[in-house]
């Protein structure tokens, strides 16, 4: 039940009913509504300022997830870059050094290198900038991997060529010489057995009974096989490629023919004393790019260091050659 209010009228000296004018009622209602609107506005403003909206909260969660994912990717990228750097180092300092090949410069491996300072600014990057940074780093790593793949392909070719080179390099003695007593005359100036004067001796003389097998000292192709003028009698010349040739002189019998491909250790003839010779032996020469070199340094496949030292001393002795 609505309460009725009274007031004391001093003019009539009576209590009379208080009647509120409509204008006052409207003003009061308007004031109340204004206060409500102002209060709501203040509350909403504070809420929007300090409390994120659902969409903002969702966006913030997405940004946070993207940053965390970026940090994981960046950590993995740094690890891969470290591994890549180690491979590049081994490539330049180990593999290519073995084959005497020039190292690949870093500028060829990587067109654009992301600086460490840029990577440290991850937290200040926008999503687009982070995506661009990741793409740049991955692109740089991809360039390095592509060049490294090509480098290893080149090394594979070097290995194949090196194997061929090693197979084509004279590396054993032309006759069996287990007791190391068959080197009778070495490379250099020796006394000619016929004219008894000093003369340059372009190879090694291996004494052996007539008919002793003579072996090819490396893979190659026979270019001379038989008797020709020049004092070598029946002899064989093998072209090994890579600038190497070997000559085997004074054979009793030649077993190979011109154009025949031979392997290291294959019998190519037998010891004899044909041509300018004073006794059964194998005259053996090694040529590199057309120049005679000391064959004593091409016996590393079948000699120990002590054995090599022994035959080296024998080959250096001043004596008379057999041819």
MOHU-V19382 format. One record per pair of residues at least 4 apart in sequence whose C-alpha atoms are under 7 Angstrom apart, sorted by sequence separation. I is the first residue (numbers start at 1). GAP is how many residues later the second one is. D is the distance in whole Angstrom. If there is no record, write none. Layout:
I_GAP_D ; I_GAP_D
This chain:
9_4_5 ; 20_4_7 ; 21_4_7 ; 22_4_6 ; 23_4_6 ; 24_4_6 ; 25_4_6 ; 26_4_6 ; 27_4_6 ; 28_4_6 ; 29_4_6 ; 30_4_6 ; 31_4_6 ; 32_4_6 ; 33_4_6 ; 34_4_6 ; 35_4_6 ; 36_4_6 ; 37_4_6 ; 38_4_6 ; 39_4_6 ; 40_4_6 ; 41_4_6 ; 42_4_6 ; 43_4_6 ; 44_4_6 ; 45_4_6 ; 46_4_6 ; 47_4_5 ; 48_4_6 ; 52_4_6 ; 53_4_6 ; 54_4_6 ; 55_4_6 ; 56_4_6 ; 57_4_6 ; 58_4_6 ; 59_4_6 ; 60_4_6 ; 61_4_6 ; 62_4_6 ; 63_4_6 ; 64_4_6 ; 65_4_6 ; 66_4_6 ; 67_4_6 ; 68_4_6 ; 69_4_6 ; 70_4_6 ; 71_4_6 ; 72_4_6 ; 73_4_6 ; 74_4_6 ; 75_4_6 ; 76_4_6 ; 77_4_6 ; 78_4_6 ; 79_4_6 ; 80_4_6 ; 81_4_6 ; 82_4_6 ; 83_4_6 ; 84_4_6 ; 85_4_6 ; 86_4_6 ; 87_4_6 ; 88_4_6 ; 89_4_6 ; 90_4_5 ; 91_4_5 ; 92_4_5 ; 93_4_6 ; 94_4_6 ; 95_4_7 ; 96_4_6 ; 97_4_6 ; 104_4_7 ; 105_4_7 ; 106_4_6 ; 107_4_6 ; 114_4_7 ; 115_4_7 ; 116_4_6 ; 117_4_7 ; 121_4_7 ; 125_4_5 ; 126_4_6 ; 127_4_6 ; 128_4_6 ; 129_4_6 ; 130_4_6 ; 131_4_6 ; 132_4_6 ; 133_4_6 ; 134_4_6 ; 135_4_6 ; 136_4_6 ; 137_4_6 ; 138_4_6 ; 139_4_6 ; 140_4_6 ; 141_4_6 ; 142_4_6 ; 143_4_6 ; 144_4_6 ; 145_4_6 ; 146_4_6 ; 147_4_6 ; 148_4_6 ; 149_4_6 ; 150_4_6 ; 151_4_6 ; 152_4_6 ; 153_4_6 ; 154_4_6 ; 155_4_6 ; 156_4_6 ; 157_4_6 ; 158_4_6 ; 159_4_6 ; 160_4_6 ; 161_4_6 ; 162_4_6 ; 163_4_6 ; 164_4_6 ; 165_4_6 ; 177_4_7 ; 192_4_5 ; 208_4_6 ; 240_4_5 ; 256_4_7 ; 262_4_6 ; 273_4_5 ; 287_4_5 ; 288_4_6 ; 299_4_6 ; 303_4_6 ; 304_4_6 ; 305_4_6 ; 306_4_6 ; 307_4_6 ; 308_4_6 ; 309_4_6 ; 310_4_6 ; 311_4_6 ; 312_4_6 ; 313_4_7 ; 8_5_7 ; 9_5_5 ; 20_5_7 ; 48_5_7 ; 52_5_6 ; 90_5_6 ; 91_5_6 ; 92_5_7 ; 96_5_5 ; 125_5_6 ; 177_5_6 ; 191_5_6 ; 192_5_5 ; 228_5_6 ; 239_5_6 ; 240_5_6 ; 273_5_7 ; 287_5_4 ; 288_5_7 ; 303_5_6 ; 8_6_6 ; 9_6_6 ; 96_6_7 ; 191_6_5 ; 192_6_6 ; 227_6_5 ; 239_6_5 ; 273_6_5 ; 286_6_6 ; 287_6_6 ; 8_7_4 ; 9_7_7 ; 96_7_6 ; 191_7_5 ; 192_7_6 ; 227_7_4 ; 238_7_6 ; 239_7_7 ; 273_7_5 ; 285_7_7 ; 286_7_6 ; 7_8_5 ; 8_8_6 ; 190_8_5 ; 191_8_6 ; 226_8_5 ; 227_8_6 ; 237_8_7 ; 238_8_5 ; 272_8_5 ; 273_8_6 ; 286_8_7 ; 6_9_6 ; 7_9_6 ; 189_9_6 ; 190_9_5 ; 226_9_5 ; 237_9_6 ; 238_9_7 ; 271_9_6 ; 272_9_6 ; 286_9_6 ; 6_10_5 ; 7_10_6 ; 189_10_5 ; 190_10_6 ; 225_10_6 ; 226_10_7 ; 237_10_4 ; 271_10_6 ; 285_10_6 ; 6_11_4 ; 7_11_6 ; 92_11_5 ; 189_11_4 ; 190_11_6 ; 225_11_5 ; 236_11_6 ; 237_11_7 ; 271_11_6 ; 5_12_6 ; 6_12_5 ; 92_12_7 ; 188_12_5 ; 189_12_6 ; 224_12_5 ; 225_12_7 ; 236_12_5 ; 256_12_5 ; 5_13_5 ; 188_13_5 ; 224_13_5 ; 235_13_5 ; 236_13_7 ; 255_13_5 ; 187_14_6 ; 188_14_6 ; 223_14_6 ; 235_14_4 ; 254_14_6 ; 255_14_5 ; 187_15_6 ; 222_15_6 ; 223_15_6 ; 234_15_6 ; 235_15_6 ; 254_15_4 ; 187_16_5 ; 222_16_4 ; 223_16_6 ; 233_16_7 ; 234_16_5 ; 235_16_6 ; 253_16_6 ; 254_16_7 ; 296_16_7 ; 186_17_6 ; 187_17_6 ; 221_17_5 ; 222_17_6 ; 232_17_5 ; 233_17_5 ; 234_17_5 ; 253_17_5 ; 186_18_5 ; 220_18_6 ; 221_18_5 ; 232_18_5 ; 233_18_7 ; 234_18_7 ; 251_18_6 ; 252_18_6 ; 185_19_6 ; 186_19_7 ; 220_19_5 ; 221_19_6 ; 235_19_7 ; 251_19_5 ; 252_19_5 ; 185_20_5 ; 220_20_4 ; 234_20_7 ; 251_20_5 ; 252_20_4 ; 183_21_7 ; 184_21_6 ; 219_21_6 ; 220_21_7 ; 250_21_7 ; 251_21_4 ; 252_21_6 ; 183_22_6 ; 184_22_6 ; 218_22_7 ; 250_22_6 ; 251_22_6 ; 252_22_6 ; 114_23_6 ; 183_23_5 ; 184_23_6 ; 250_23_5 ; 251_23_6 ; 182_24_5 ; 183_24_6 ; 250_24_5 ; 182_25_5 ; 250_25_6 ; 182_26_7 ; 113_27_6 ; 112_28_6 ; 226_28_6 ; 111_29_7 ; 225_29_7 ; 110_30_6 ; 225_31_7 ; 250_31_7 ; 251_31_7 ; 225_32_6 ; 250_32_6 ; 110_33_5 ; 225_33_6 ; 249_33_6 ; 250_33_7 ; 109_34_6 ; 110_34_5 ; 224_34_6 ; 248_34_6 ; 249_34_5 ; 109_35_5 ; 222_35_7 ; 223_35_5 ; 248_35_6 ; 249_35_7 ; 222_36_5 ; 223_36_6 ; 248_36_5 ; 222_37_5 ; 247_37_6 ; 248_37_7 ; 109_38_5 ; 175_38_6 ; 221_38_6 ; 222_38_5 ; 247_38_5 ; 175_39_5 ; 221_39_6 ; 222_39_6 ; 246_39_5 ; 247_39_7 ; 174_40_5 ; 175_40_6 ; 221_40_4 ; 234_40_6 ; 246_40_5 ; 174_41_5 ; 211_41_7 ; 220_41_6 ; 221_41_6 ; 233_41_5 ; 245_41_6 ; 246_41_6 ; 174_42_6 ; 210_42_7 ; 220_42_6 ; 233_42_4 ; 245_42_5 ; 174_43_6 ; 219_43_6 ; 220_43_7 ; 232_43_5 ; 233_43_7 ; 244_43_6 ; 245_43_7 ; 279_43_7 ; 173_44_7 ; 219_44_4 ; 231_44_5 ; 232_44_6 ; 244_44_5 ; 278_44_6 ; 172_45_5 ; 218_45_6 ; 219_45_5 ; 231_45_5 ; 243_45_5 ; 244_45_6 ; 277_45_6 ; 278_45_6 ; 171_46_6 ; 218_46_4 ; 243_46_5 ; 277_46_5 ; 170_47_5 ; 171_47_7 ; 216_47_7 ; 217_47_5 ; 276_47_6 ; 170_48_5 ; 216_48_5 ; 217_48_6 ; 169_49_6 ; 216_49_5 ; 168_50_5 ; 215_50_5 ; 216_50_6 ; 167_51_6 ; 168_51_5 ; 215_51_5 ; 216_51_6 ; 167_52_6 ; 168_52_6 ; 215_52_4 ; 216_52_6 ; 214_53_6 ; 215_53_6 ; 213_54_6 ; 214_54_6 ; 214_55_5 ; 213_56_6 ; 214_56_5 ; 213_57_5 ; 214_57_7 ; 212_58_5 ; 213_58_6 ; 99_59_7 ; 211_59_5 ; 212_59_5 ; 81_60_7 ; 211_60_5 ; 210_61_5 ; 211_61_7 ; 209_62_7 ; 210_62_5 ; 208_63_7 ; 210_70_6 ; 209_71_6 ; 168_72_5 ; 208_72_6 ; 168_73_7 ; 207_73_6 ; 208_73_5 ; 207_74_4 ; 169_75_7 ; 206_75_5 ; 207_75_7 ; 205_76_6 ; 206_76_5 ; 165_77_7 ; 205_77_6 ; 206_77_6 ; 205_78_5 ; 204_79_6 ; 205_79_6 ; 203_80_7 ; 204_80_5 ; 203_81_5 ; 204_81_7 ; 203_82_4 ; 202_83_6 ; 202_90_6 ; 203_91_7 ; 204_91_7 ; 203_92_7 ; 187_107_6 ; 205_117_7 ; 172_126_7 ; 173_126_6 ; 171_127_5 ; 172_127_5 ; 193_127_6 ; 170_128_6 ; 171_128_5 ; 172_128_7 ; 187_128_7 ; 190_128_6 ; 191_128_6 ; 192_128_6 ; 193_128_6 ; 171_129_6 ; 172_129_6 ; 186_129_4 ; 190_129_6 ; 191_129_4 ; 192_129_6 ; 193_129_6 ; 171_130_5 ; 172_130_6 ; 185_130_6 ; 186_130_6 ; 190_130_6 ; 191_130_6 ; 193_130_6 ; 180_131_7 ; 183_131_7 ; 190_131_6 ; 192_131_7 ; 183_132_7 ; 185_134_7 ; 185_135_7 ; 185_136_5
